């Protein structure tokens, strides 16, 4: 009898009405998400244009902050990361900066973005004593906060792809680093990954707003390190 009662009750449920309501709620949730993402992108990008420069025109700073990106299993930086590193090398060679801080993910022993970035630069003639490494730059926010709190960076040129540059500039400036940005556009030749990464920026901007609002600490903090100070003061060593 109980099973029969349940069946009769289910038969009276207005399934069509419930389905319509579920569809409407889903559409509303998607629209709300799009609105929030659009607002986050607009907020992140507002006011950052005046801090974006070409390599030639960017104001001088003590250090270039290169944000990490994918490193392949053989230890070679991806083309996107190589493009960032090449900009930083030119900034050093032209005297726009006195040192390079490479900041990336080294959460696992076998995956070392800062180490791969350093090796790439050194192979191309950058003196190793002009490079400092941040092994806990797990995302852009962490890299910016650690640049200030761990490495004492108060003025920097941040280097990344142009689609990522507004978020990087905003985050670093928000935490108290006087930041100017130089972006790479050469990777637009790889149309599909460029578009994928550009689209991911919408979600990343929402996360950036949350990070700024909460003022969270990076995954790792620690004691003050002097490697950036030493790299800025160092006389370039010959290879």
FENWOHU-V943487 format. One record per residue. RES is the residue in one letter. SS is DSSP state (@ for helix, = for strand, . for the rest). PSI is psi as a letter, one per 30 degrees, with the letter a starting at -180 (999 if undefined). Layout:
# FENWOHU-V943487
RES&SS&PSI + RES&SS&PSI
This chain:
# FENWOHU-V943487
X&.&e + X&@&e + X&@&e + X&@&e + X&@&e + X&@&e + X&@&e + X&@&e + X&@&e + X&@&e + X&@&f + X&.&f + X&.&k + X&.&i + X&@&e + X&@&e + X&@&e + X&@&e + X&@&e + X&@&e + X&@&e + X&@&e + X&@&e + X&@&e + X&@&e + X&@&e + X&@&e + X&@&e + X&@&e + X&@&e + X&@&e + X&@&e + X&@&e + X&@&e + X&@&e + X&@&e + X&@&e + X&@&e + X&@&e + X&@&e + X&@&e + X&@&e + X&@&e + X&@&e + X&@&f + X&.&k + X&.&f + X&.&f + X&@&e + X&@&f + X&@&g + X&=&k + X&=&l + X&.&l + X&.&e + X&.&e + X&.&f + X&.&k + X&.&l + X&.&l + X&.&l + X&.&e + X&=&k + X&=&k + X&=&j + X&=&j + X&=&k + X&.&l + X&.&a + X&.&k + X&=&k + X&.&l + X&.&f + X&.&g + X&.&g + X&.&k + X&=&k + X&.&l + X&@&e + X&@&e + X&@&e + X&@&e + X&@&e + X&@&e + X&@&e + X&@&e + X&@&e + X&@&e + X&@&e + X&@&e + X&@&e + X&@&e + X&@&e + X&.&g + X&.&g + X&.&e + X&.&l + X&.&f + X&=&l + X&=&k + X&=&j + X&=&k + X&=&k + X&.&a + X&=&k + X&.&h + X&.&e + X&=&k + X&.&e + X&.&f + X&=&j + X&.&j + X&@&e + X&@&e + X&@&e + X&@&e + X&@&e + X&@&e + X&@&e + X&@&e + X&@&e + X&@&e + X&@&f + X&.&g + X&.&g + X&.&k + X&.&k + X&@&f + X&@&f + X&@&g + X&=&k + X&=&k + X&=&k + X&=&j + X&.&g + X&=&h + X&.&i + X&.&f + X&.&l + X&@&e + X&@&e + X&@&e + X&@&e + X&@&e + X&@&e + X&@&e + X&@&e + X&@&e + X&@&e + X&.&e + X&.&f + X&.&g + X&.&k + X&.&f + X&=&k + X&=&l + X&=&j + X&=&k + X&=&k + X&=&a + X&=&l + X&@&e + X&@&f + X&@&f + X&@&e + X&@&e + X&@&e + X&@&e + X&@&e + X&@&e + X&@&e + X&@&e + X&@&e + X&@&e + X&.&f + X&.&g + X&.&k + X&=&j + X&=&k + X&=&l + X&=&k + X&=&k + X&=&l + X&=&k + X&.&g + X&@&f + X&@&f + X&@&f + X&@&f + X&.&i + X&@&e + X&@&e + X&@&e + X&@&e + X&@&e + X&@&e + X&@&e + X&@&e + X&@&e + X&@&f + X&@&f + X&@&e + X&@&e + X&@&e + X&@&e + X&@&e + X&@&e + X&@&e + X&@&e + X&@&e + X&@&e + X&@&e + X&@&e + X&@&f + X&.&h + X&.&l + X&.&l + X&.&l + X&.&e + X&.&k + X&.&b + X&.&a + X&.&l + X&.&k + X&.&k + X&.&g + X&@&e + X&@&e + X&@&e + X&@&e + X&@&e + X&@&e + X&@&f + X&.&k + X&.&k + X&.&k + X&.&k + X&.&l + X&.&999
